[in-house]
Amino acid sequence: MSKSKPSVIVTRRLPDVIETRMRELFDARLNVDDRPMTQAELVEAARTAEVLVPTVTDTIDAAVISQAGPQLRLIANYGNGVDNIDVQTALNRGITVTNTPGVLTEDTADMTMALILAVPRRMAEGIAVMQSGEWGGWSPTWMLGHRINGKRLGVIGMGRIGQAVARRAKAFGMSIHYHNRRRLPTSVEEGLEATYWESLDQMLARMDVVSIHCPHTPATYHLLSARRLKLLRPDAYVVNTARGEVIDENALARMLDAGELAGAGLDVFEHEPAVNPKLARSKRVVLLPHLGSATLEGRIDMGERVIINIKTYQDGHRPPDRVLPSML
């Protein structure tokens, strides 16, 4: 990459402080109106930029990467997940891919815990009643929910966010269980008082709340399939702040509609921004518009990590957040 200011194309609008810094450091082309780029525009950006800064909503697949100009050397993703990028094709073309891990952990864990509390206590239903003006006053048997103290939480994917959620849930008196590709060190398990399940099926059948924190990869697509969802008890809850594609949404909607699950808290969806109509209508579901990492502090931290990755690469060093196919 040129030692002069590299040409950087940013696909979406970022916090002002980040865009200002990018303009100072790079020859940055910003997305002023924040309109998502079309695939044709992404191809054109890949043909002309030295650095492309996409977000999780931009599909940088083999079709885009194969048309990239020889000057494109870095795709600095503004986000933790990179399922929107064909990392292997990029590597084959000699293009480095980076992400922004770690900075989203606490914000996403906070939102997850909010859903774990909101769904069993029927908060969305309560808000709807208050907004309708139809509340008739307190009653000892009206709109009863369930406490989470003493309940079992099953965490699918015990990485940074999964562990952060487990710490919060433990403070609320929940019993922590988890399924992960690799078992955590004994010291971490002991600190969380967490029980490891090698079999996801066996864990699911025993949990009161299941929270998803694994990335979307070909191996995790519909990890919670119709068959696995059937393993859950009828009084269990599902929370997802990871990726919508991990759950078979149609199966989930059918089971909620039939009363075969107690409820769900969803911040992500299989076909974003489209939401399954059955989920949107269900009183058993709390829906959020992908707010897991939506804090000003978090968005600025993400931008700063993108800048560090670009600067490090520009200076001839390996970026700290380089992503390789083996990591996915």
N, C-alpha and C positions, 0 to 999 in steps of 0.2 A: 504494500500500500504506500502511496505517495506520502512523503514527509510533510508536504504542504497540507493545507486543510482538506481532508477527504470529503468527497461528495456523499452526503447522507440524506436519504429520503425516509421520512417518518410517515407512516400510513394513517395515523389518527392523531387528533389533538391531544397533547399532553399538558400537565400543569405548567403554568406560565413560567415559573422559575426554572423548570427543566428545559423548556423551549428556548428561553433566553440564553441559558448556558450552552446549549447546543449551537445556537447561532454564533456565540462567541468563539467556540472551539472548532467548529466544523463549517463546511459549506453546506448548511442544512436547508432542505426544502421541507416546509411544514405543511400540514393539512389544516388550513385555516378554518374551513367550515365544518370540519369533523365528519364529513360524509364518507362512509366506508368506500374504499376503492373497489372498483370492479376487477374481475380477473384480468381483463385486457390492460387496465391501468397498472396492476401489479406486475404484469409481464413487462410493460414499458419501464417501470421503475427498476426492475431487475436488469434491464438492458442498459440502463444509464448510470445507476448508482454504484459507488464503491462499497457503500454500506447500506443495507436495507434494515429498517427498524419496524417490523410488523408487530401486530398484537394477536391475541388468541383468536380473534374473529377473522383474521386474514389467512386464507388457505394458500400456503407456499408449497405446492406439491411439485411432483416431477415435471408436470407440464410447464410450470412457471420457471423452475430452476433450469430446465433444459434449454430455455430461451435466454438465459441470463448472459449478459456481456462478459467478456474476459476480465473486466475490471472489478466485477463484484467478487469480493473476497470475504465478506463478513455479513452474516444475517444475525443481528443483535435483537433477539426477541424481547419485547416488552411484556414479560409475563413469565411465570414459573413453568407451566406446561408447554411442551413443544409438539403436541400431537397435531398441531396445525402446520407443521413443517416436515417435509420429507428429509430427515437428517441424513439418511444413507446416501440419497442422490446428491445432496449438497457436498457431503464428504468426497464422493466420487468425482465431483467437479472441482475439488480443491477449495471449497467454500467452508469457512468455519462458522459454526452455529453456537450462539450463547443464549443464556436465559437469565432470569433474575430470582434465584432461589433464596429462601430464608427470610426475605423482607416481608413476605405475605403471611408468615406463619401465625403470628399472634392475632392479626385481624381476622383471618379465616377461622381460627379456633374460637375466637369470641363469637362470631356469627353462628358457628356450629352449635356452641353451647346455648346460644339464644334459641335456636330451633329445638334443641333437645328439651328445653324448658317450655317453649311455646306450644308444641304439639300436644303433649299429654295434658297440659293445663287448659287447652282449648282457647288460647288467647285470641286467635283470629276470629273465632265465633263471637267471643265477648266484645271485641272491638266493633264487629258488624252490628251487634244488637245496640250498642251505645250510639253508633252513628245513625241508626235507623230511627232512634227516638222511641223505641218500643219496650225499653226496659221497665218492668213492673215492680222492681225492688228486690231486695234480698230474700232468698228462700233457702232453707237448709238442704233441699234436695235438688235444686235447679243447677243445670250445667256443671255437673260434677266431673272433674278430671281425675288424674292420677298423679301421686307424688313420684319423684324420681329417686329419692333417698332409699337406699337398699336395693335398687334395681340393678340388673346386669347390663352393662354397655359392651357391645361387641364392636371393636374397631377393625375395619378392613383397610389395611395399609398403615403400618405403624412407623411412618417417617416423621419428619419434623412436625407436620401439622397433626398427625394422628397422636403423637406423644403430647403435644400441647393441649389437645382436646382431652386426653386421658388425665392430665394433671388437673384440669378444671373439673372434670366429672368426678374425680376422686374427692375433691374438696366439697362436692355436693353429696357425698356419701354413696356414690355409685360403685359397684364392683366392676373392675376393669378386666376385660378379656380382649384378645386380639388374634388376628390371622395376618401373617406377613410372609413374603417370599423367604425371608431369613429371620430366624429367631433372634430377638434382641439379646445383648449381653445380660448376664445374671444381675449385674449391678443396676441396670436400667429397669429390669423387671421388678426387682425388689423395691426400688424407689417408687414405682407406680403401683406396687402390689398387683401386678398384672399376670393373668393366666394366658399362656400361649396355646393356641389350637393349631395343630398342623393341618387338620381337616376343616376347611371352611364349612362344609355341610354340617358337621357335628356342632360347630360353634353356633351357626345360625339357628338351629333347632332349640337352643337353650337360652337365647338372649331376649331381654325385654326391649332394648333399643339397639339398633344397628346403625353405625355411622361410617360413611364411605370416605376414604382418604387415599385412594390409589389413583395413579394416572390413567388416562385413556390410552391403551395400546391395543394391538390386535389380540393380545392374550386376555385383556380385561374387558373387551367389548361384550356387553350383556353378561358380565360376571354374575350379577344377580339376575339370572334368567328366570323364566316362568317356573321351571323345576325348583330352582333354589328358593324363590320367593315362597313357594308352597311349603317349604320346610319351616318357615317362620310360624310362630304361634299366632292365633287370631288376635291376641291382645298386645302384639308387638308393634313397634314403631320403626320406620326407616327414615334416616336423615342423610341427605346427600349435598355436600358443598364442594365436591371434587369435579367430576365430569358427568354430564347427563347420559352419555353413551354407556356407562357402566351398568345401568339398570335397563331392563326391558320395560320401557314405560307403558306400553300397551297392557302388558301382564299386570303391572303394578296398578294401573287404573282400574282394570277389571276386578282385581282382588279387593281394592278399597271400596269400589261400588257395591260389591257383594258382601261386604262386612267381614272379609277373610283376613283383613289387617286392621289394626286399630287406627293407624294414621301415618302420615308422612310429612316431613319437612324438606322442601326442595328449593335449592338456590340455583341449580343448574338443570338443563333440560337437553333431551336427546337431539332435538332439532331447533336449537335456539336461532332466532328469538321466538319461534313458534312454540306454543304450549299445548299439550294434549287437552282438548276440550273437556274430557271427562275429569282430568285433574283440576282444571280451572273451576269446574262446577262443584267439586266435592267439598263438603264441610269437614272432611277428615284430613284435609291437606292445608298446610301453610306454604304459600308460594312466595318467593322473593326473586327479584329480577337480577340475579347474578351479582349480589352485593358483598360476597365473601371478603374481598380484598378492598372494598370501596371506602377507604379512608384517605383523606388528603395526605396524611403522613406516609401511608403505605404507597400511594401513587408517586410521591416525590422520591421515596426510597428506591422504588423500581427504576425511575428515570436515572437516578444517580448510579445505579448498578449498570444500566445500559451505557452511560457515559464512560464509566471505568473500563468496561469491556472494550469499547471502541478505542479509547486512548491507549490502553495496554497493547491492543493489537497494532495500532498505528505505530507504536514505539518499538515494534519488533519482538514483543514478548507474547507468551501464551496467555490469553484472557483467563481470568480467574474462574469464570462460569462457563467454560467450554462444555458443550454437550456432545457426547459420542453415542452411536447406536447401541453400544453395549450397556449404556446407562439406562436405557429405556425399558 
